[in-house]
Amino acid sequence: MESMTPNQLATLGHPQRLALFSLLMRRYPDHVSAGEIADALGLKASTLSTYLGALQRAHLVGQKRSGTSLLYAIDMHAARQMFDALLSGCCQGRLDLCLPSPNTGPAAMPDRKYNVLFICTGNSARSIFAECLLRKLGGDRFNAYSAGTRPHSKLNPFAVKVLEDKGHDTRELRAKNIAAFSGPDAPPLDFVFTVCNQAANEECPTWDGQPVSGHWGMPDPVKAQGTPAEQALAFQEAYGTLKRRIEAFVALPGQSLDRIALQSAIDDIARAP
């Protein structure tokens, strides 16, 4: 695989192929349809096919079939081998030069509360659910925040009803813009989770301190069709999915896991039903 590295780097040297690679990295461990990728990057189908073909030949992207559709995902094993070969070659094993300081990241900071940010597009339902759930389930170990890449002016009434029925205090909740969590006055983030695919497809700010990130995408209950009862059920299901994931997250022995093990555990949570 080391001999593949120059070809892989040349493939990623094209800005749109790099953007495609970055999108699939943000969506990992998801498999993403070509149509969704094309919409997110504003590419024609023929152009996207060319870029995907180049990334597959470089062994950086794999595909699988689901019905009549082809879905694409990062080949994480090959990507890690590429990064390992690059760092070994350029740094001669001096990871203290090429990687973030080993003293950054949640596993190295056991003596303070962890700051966790949940992101979706509108910040009106899923990310609000996640913020409230972590406050309730995480005890005094976490500061929970949420934000939207394009936040709505108010919270979804179905979401508010679910939260109130579950015993959450909704009086101080509001939709917030992701910009509030970047810059010198923002809280230092330890974990950043995207909970909708559209937000993960977008370029987010570069976070100071190298927080551990995860993608916990799920269907948007705001888009549910049908009777009011059927729409309400979609919000209940979204709440339940997030509750299971956050229960698993708060149960992780964060202080005893190194960063790689912690990232792997968060990716496993995303794969759980």
Buried (B, 14 or more C-beta within 10 A) or exposed (E): EEEBBEBBEEBBEBEBBBBBBBBBBBBBEBBBEBEBBBEBBEBEEEEBBBBBEBBBEBBBBBEEEEEEEBBBBBBBEBBEBBBEBBBBEEEEEEEEEBBEEEEBBBBEBEEEBBBBBBBBBBBBBBBBBBBBBBBBBBEEEBBBBBBBBBBBEEBBEBBBBBBEEBEBEBEEBEBBEBEBBBEEEBEEBBBBBBBBBBBBBBEBEEBEBBBBBBBBBBBBBBEBEEEEEEBBBBBBBBBEBBBEBBEBBBEBEBEEBEBEBBBEBBBEBBEEE
